[in-house]
Amino acid sequence: MQKVKRAKHKAPAIVRPPYEGSAKRQEIRNAVETMGAGPSLEEIARLAYSYWEDRSHQGGSVEEDWLRAEEELRQRDSKPT
């Protein structure tokens, strides 16, 4: 009986996320930490809804209200305390 040669496959290398262990990855981490979490979706939604209520539920745009609320909350969060 003849032996069958089997291919020896190496296990695939572990794939690292981009910039793993590099200066670029640390730079990204620092930027994220500096920026903070920002306003929550709930905060933005509540403020945007209040704009709609202020208009007596008439006219305007949901998108404009959302963007306005998001910008206002980001500015509030970026002001030094």
C-alpha positions as CSV (number, residue, x, y, z in Angstrom):
1,M,0.0,0.0,0.0
2,Q,1.3,3.4,-1.0
3,K,1.3,6.4,1.4
4,V,-0.7,9.4,0.3
5,K,1.0,12.6,0.8
6,R,-1.2,15.2,2.4
7,A,-0.6,18.9,2.0
8,K,0.5,20.5,5.2
9,H,-1.5,23.7,5.6
10,K,-0.6,26.2,8.1
11,A,-3.3,27.8,10.2
12,P,-4.1,31.3,8.9
13,A,-2.3,34.1,10.5
14,I,-4.2,36.2,12.9
15,V,-5.4,39.3,11.2
16,R,-4.8,42.4,13.1
17,P,-7.0,45.5,12.9
18,P,-5.5,48.3,10.8
19,Y,-2.8,50.3,12.5
20,E,-2.6,47.7,15.4
21,G,0.2,48.8,17.6
22,S,1.2,51.7,15.4
23,A,1.6,55.4,16.1
24,K,-1.4,56.0,13.9
25,R,-3.6,53.8,16.1
26,Q,-2.5,55.7,19.2
27,E,-3.2,59.0,17.4
28,I,-6.7,57.8,16.6
29,R,-7.3,56.7,20.2
30,N,-6.1,60.1,21.5
31,A,-8.4,61.9,19.1
32,V,-11.4,59.8,20.1
33,E,-10.7,60.4,23.8
34,T,-10.3,64.1,23.3
35,M,-13.6,64.4,21.4
36,G,-15.6,62.6,24.1
37,A,-18.8,60.7,23.5
38,G,-20.8,63.8,22.4
39,P,-24.5,64.1,22.8
40,S,-26.6,61.0,23.1
41,L,-29.2,60.2,20.5
42,E,-31.9,60.6,23.1
43,E,-30.6,64.1,23.9
44,I,-30.6,65.1,20.3
45,A,-34.1,63.7,19.7
46,R,-35.6,65.5,22.7
47,L,-34.1,68.8,21.6
48,A,-35.2,68.3,18.0
49,Y,-38.7,67.5,19.2
50,S,-38.8,70.6,21.3
51,Y,-38.0,72.7,18.1
52,W,-41.0,71.1,16.4
53,E,-43.2,71.8,19.5
54,D,-42.0,75.4,19.5
55,R,-43.3,75.7,15.9
56,S,-46.7,74.4,17.0
57,H,-46.1,71.1,15.1
58,Q,-46.1,73.0,11.8
59,G,-43.6,73.2,9.0
60,G,-39.9,72.8,9.3
61,S,-37.9,69.6,8.6
62,V,-37.1,66.7,10.8
63,E,-33.6,66.6,9.3
64,E,-33.0,70.3,9.9
65,D,-34.3,70.0,13.5
66,W,-32.0,67.0,14.1
67,L,-29.0,68.7,12.7
68,R,-29.7,72.0,14.6
69,A,-30.1,70.0,17.9
70,E,-27.0,68.0,17.3
71,E,-24.9,71.1,16.5
72,E,-26.3,73.0,19.6
73,L,-25.5,70.1,21.9
74,R,-22.0,69.6,20.5
75,Q,-21.3,73.3,21.0
76,R,-22.6,73.1,24.5
77,D,-20.4,70.1,25.3
78,S,-17.3,71.7,23.8
79,K,-17.5,74.9,25.9
80,P,-15.0,74.9,28.8
81,T,-16.7,74.5,32.2
